Each structure stands twice: as C-alpha cells, then as structure tokens.
C-alpha cells in the first residue's frame, strides 16, 4: 500500500461522493442566484416531487413551474439562502446509483419588507445515477417540516 493511503480508502467512491455533494449544493447556489434555467438543467434526467404527490419531470416543465412560482425580486434573485445540512450519501458504485438525504433550511430577507428569517425547513431525498460518465439527479422528493412566511418567495399559498 502506498505511503499516506488509509486502508479501506477508495478514491473512486470519494470522487463520486464529491460529485453528488456538488450537485446538491449547486442546486442551492443556482436557486439563490435566480438561475431558474440552470436549476432545471440539473434535473435533466429527473423528476421532482413534493409531500402532496405533485411530480414534475423534465427540464422545460421544471423551469416553467419554477418561473411561475418563485418570486424574483428587482435584484434578479429570490432573496433567499438555501442551507443544506446533515447530508448523508449512500453509493452503489457498481450499479452506478446513489441516494442522498439532507436537511434544507431556506432563509429570506427582503429589504424594508421582510427581515432575515427562516421561511422553510424540510428534507431532500435524492436519487442519482451515472449518465454518460457523470453523476446526475434522477429524482428529488422535497419534504416539508416547518413553514414560515413564504409570501415573498412563492407566488401561491403553500399549505401542508
């Protein structure tokens, strides 16, 4: 065994975990930047579902859904910060599949209107597959735990 290599260390699995983590965190970055097309592109091979059983599949359908529902403020963003924590990734490298679960808390501040506060707390249950050598989302289920004031983030009334 080469010097400095930990027994049981698998660089392939570490790289895969990193790619999957990057997908999850890129979703938050793009959504907070108001990059709806960029967010939808992450789900090219995926469906997105919520607690109500609503499922949307495909880049165009997701982009349309988010454009209709996410309020974009004059600065071009939704004025949010998606914070993803407690991330656990389970890989089946041989099958080229993975799952991940995480917590998400969304904070929002709209100057002069809404002070900084959490507006959503929930979970992401994600599925991934290796497509053309790269890890891709294949499914996301967004679970709701707690709701705050979503009136400056979502264009419709959200209930559990």
Secondary structure, 3 states (H helix, E strand, C coil): CCCCCCCCCCHHHHHHHHHHHHHHHHHHHHHHHCCHHHHHHHCCCCEEEECCCCEEECHHHHHHHHHHHECCCCCCCCCEEEEEEEEEEEEECCCCEEEEEEEEEEEEEECCCEEEEEEEEEEEEEEEEEECCEEEEEEEEEEEEEECCCCCCECCCCCC
